[in-house]
Structures are given as C-alpha cells and as structure tokens.
C-alpha cells in the first residue's frame, strides 16, 4: 500500500533576514545616489544614469526581499521523504529527496544536548533552525557522507513516517515522547 502525505511549513523570519532586508534597501538607494552625486561633479549624464539605476535597484531589491519568504513542502511517497523549497510562492526547487529507511538517527533536536558528530552537509528546512518543533535526521548520502536534516514535521506527518523508520529509531522516539509528556505533566501540576 502506497501512502502519500504533504505538509507545508513557512519559515519564520529571523534577525538575519531583517538585517539582510535593511542592507538591500540601503544599497537600493545608495547606488543611485552615488550616480547623482557624480553627475553633479563630472557631467549631468550621470544624473540620468542615477535615475535609471534607481528604477533597476528598486526592482532588484523587491525580488531579493520577496525571495526571503521561504516555505518548505514535505511529502512522503513510496518511502521517500521529499522536501521542496518554495521561494516567494513563485519558484519551486527540489531541496532534498532521501529514503527514510536509511535514517541512522531521528530525534527531536531539543531532546539532545550533545554534538552531532562529524557532519559533512546540513539541510535546514524547518520553521526555525533549532526549536521545540524541530527534528533532526542523520543519514549518509553520496557524495557528501554523513548528512543532517533539520525539519519541522507535525504529528500526522510523524505517524506516517514511523513505518519506514528503523525499529530502534521508533523505540527512541516513543521513549522521548513519553519523557516529554511526563515533564509537561509535572510543569502543569
């Protein structure tokens, strides 16, 4: 029986995104201003170039800023986890396709404090990079070797993934869920 499920996750804005936006906006206005200033000093032809540069830089700034709006679409099909990156709801790229059966580890990020060992390539496809809802999966992928995926599946998505995971991983996940429920009950009492 083939199971297919999808989930779309919107990436939350970070301080890095805000700083990037500010830098883009500053560049969008500084570059044309330089042309205008040079036009007053050297020749008025540069003033015209400055106005043209203003139009072009505003358009490029719009494309760059809207390109910071990311969504990830997770889907499971035939035992493969497929993650597509959706940029500003206008462009879709295949981000990762991996067989769930080759996951060597799969765990909630907040359940571990240790380092993840030697990781050659990391894939970040979650709402946040590290948070309460972020899970990590370690696997081997050619040509990189050890890879780590950080993503934010919901409970329904996790239930569909379980049959494809190794038995030891499912046991660890269930144990982590029980510990999380016990700590939640203790904090509410």
C-alpha positions as CSV (number, residue, x, y, z in Angstrom):
1,X,0.0,0.0,0.0
2,X,1.4,3.3,-1.1
3,X,1.0,6.2,1.3
4,X,1.2,9.9,0.3
5,X,1.1,12.9,2.6
6,X,2.1,16.5,2.3
7,X,2.8,19.3,4.7
8,X,3.7,22.9,4.1
9,X,5.9,24.8,6.6
10,X,6.5,28.5,6.5
11,X,10.0,29.6,7.6
12,X,9.8,32.2,10.4
13,X,11.6,35.5,10.0
14,X,14.9,35.8,11.8
15,X,17.2,38.6,12.8
16,X,19.4,37.7,9.9
17,X,16.5,38.2,7.5
18,X,15.8,41.6,8.9
19,X,19.4,42.7,8.6
20,X,19.5,41.4,5.1
21,X,16.4,43.5,4.2
22,X,18.0,46.6,5.7
23,X,21.2,46.1,3.7
24,X,19.3,45.5,0.5
25,X,17.2,48.7,1.0
26,X,20.2,50.8,1.8
27,X,22.0,49.5,-1.3
28,X,18.9,50.2,-3.4
29,X,19.1,53.9,-2.5
30,X,22.9,54.4,-2.1
31,X,23.9,53.2,-5.6
32,X,21.6,55.6,-7.5
33,X,22.7,58.4,-5.1
34,X,26.3,57.9,-6.0
35,X,25.5,58.3,-9.7
36,X,23.6,61.5,-8.9
37,X,26.4,62.9,-6.9
38,X,28.9,62.0,-9.6
39,X,26.6,63.7,-12.1
40,X,26.8,67.0,-10.2
41,X,30.6,66.8,-10.1
42,X,31.5,65.4,-13.5
43,X,28.7,65.5,-16.0
44,X,24.9,65.7,-15.9
45,X,24.7,62.4,-17.9
46,X,25.3,60.5,-14.6
47,X,22.2,62.0,-13.1
48,X,20.2,60.3,-15.9
49,X,22.1,57.1,-15.1
50,X,21.3,57.5,-11.4
51,X,17.5,57.7,-12.2
52,X,17.8,54.6,-14.3
53,X,19.8,52.8,-11.6
54,X,17.1,53.8,-9.1
55,X,14.4,52.0,-11.1
56,X,16.6,48.9,-11.6
57,X,17.8,48.7,-8.0
58,X,14.2,49.1,-6.6
59,X,13.1,46.2,-8.8
60,X,16.1,44.0,-7.8
61,X,15.6,44.9,-4.2
62,X,11.9,43.8,-4.4
63,X,13.0,40.5,-5.9
64,X,15.7,39.9,-3.3
65,X,13.4,40.9,-0.3
66,X,10.5,38.8,-1.5
67,X,12.9,35.9,-2.1
68,X,13.5,35.8,1.6
69,X,9.9,34.5,2.1
70,X,10.5,30.7,2.2
71,X,8.2,27.8,2.6
72,X,9.1,24.1,2.6
73,X,6.8,21.4,1.3
74,X,7.4,18.0,2.9
75,X,5.9,14.9,1.2
76,X,6.3,11.2,1.7
77,X,5.8,9.0,-1.3
78,X,7.0,5.4,-1.7
79,X,9.1,5.6,1.4
80,X,10.9,8.7,0.3
81,X,10.9,12.0,2.1
82,X,10.8,14.7,-0.5
83,X,11.4,18.4,0.5
84,X,10.7,21.2,-2.0
85,X,11.7,24.8,-1.3
86,X,9.1,27.4,-2.3
87,X,10.6,30.8,-2.8
88,X,8.1,33.7,-2.5
89,X,5.3,31.5,-3.8
90,X,6.7,31.9,-7.3
91,X,9.5,29.5,-7.6
92,X,9.8,25.8,-6.5
93,X,13.1,23.9,-6.2
94,X,13.7,20.3,-5.2
95,X,15.6,20.7,-1.9
96,X,16.1,17.1,-0.9
97,X,14.9,13.6,-1.6
98,X,16.0,10.8,0.7
99,X,14.9,7.3,1.5
100,X,13.5,7.3,5.1
101,X,14.8,3.7,5.6
102,X,18.4,5.0,5.5
103,X,18.0,7.3,8.5
104,X,20.6,6.3,11.1
105,X,19.2,8.6,13.7
106,X,15.9,10.6,14.0
107,X,15.2,12.6,17.1
108,X,13.7,15.9,18.4
109,X,16.5,18.5,18.5
110,X,15.6,19.7,22.0
111,X,15.9,16.2,23.4
112,X,19.7,16.2,23.0
113,X,22.4,18.5,24.2
114,X,25.4,16.7,22.6
115,X,27.0,17.4,19.4
116,X,26.0,15.5,16.3
117,X,29.4,14.2,15.4
118,X,31.1,14.8,12.0
119,X,28.5,16.1,9.7
120,X,29.6,17.0,6.1
121,X,26.4,18.6,4.9
122,X,23.4,20.1,6.8
123,X,20.0,20.7,5.4
124,X,17.8,23.3,7.3
125,X,14.2,23.0,6.2
126,X,12.2,23.9,9.3
127,X,10.2,26.8,10.7
128,X,13.3,27.7,12.7
129,X,16.7,26.2,12.6
130,X,16.6,24.9,16.2
131,X,13.5,24.9,18.3
132,X,10.9,22.8,20.1
133,X,9.2,21.5,16.9
134,X,12.4,20.8,15.0
135,X,13.5,17.2,14.4
136,X,16.9,16.0,13.2
137,X,17.6,13.1,10.9
138,X,21.2,11.8,10.3
139,X,21.8,9.8,7.2
140,X,24.5,9.0,4.6
141,X,24.2,10.5,1.1
142,X,26.7,10.3,-1.7
143,X,28.9,12.2,-2.4
144,X,28.8,14.0,1.0
145,X,28.9,11.2,3.5
146,X,27.3,12.0,6.8
147,X,24.4,14.5,6.4
148,X,21.9,16.0,8.9
149,X,18.4,17.2,8.1
150,X,16.6,19.6,10.4
151,X,12.9,20.0,9.7
152,X,9.6,20.6,11.4
153,X,7.1,17.7,10.8
154,X,3.7,17.8,12.5
155,X,2.3,14.8,14.5
156,X,0.3,13.4,11.5
157,X,3.4,13.5,9.3
158,X,5.5,11.7,12.0
159,X,2.9,9.0,12.3
160,X,3.1,8.4,8.5
161,X,6.9,8.3,8.7
162,X,7.1,5.7,11.5
163,X,6.5,2.5,9.4
164,X,9.5,3.5,7.2
165,X,11.9,4.1,10.2
166,X,14.1,1.5,11.7
167,X,12.7,-0.2,14.8
168,X,15.4,1.2,17.2
169,X,14.6,4.8,16.0
170,X,10.9,4.3,16.6
171,X,11.6,3.0,20.1
172,X,13.8,6.0,20.9
173,X,11.1,8.4,19.5
174,X,8.4,6.8,21.7
175,X,10.7,7.0,24.8
176,X,11.4,10.7,24.1
177,X,7.7,11.4,23.6
178,X,6.9,9.7,27.0
179,X,9.6,11.7,28.8
180,X,8.3,14.9,27.2
181,X,4.7,14.1,28.3
182,X,5.9,13.4,31.9
183,X,7.8,16.8,32.1
184,X,4.7,18.5,30.7
185,X,2.5,17.0,33.3
186,X,5.0,17.9,36.1
187,X,5.1,21.5,35.0
188,X,1.3,21.8,34.9
189,X,0.9,20.4,38.4
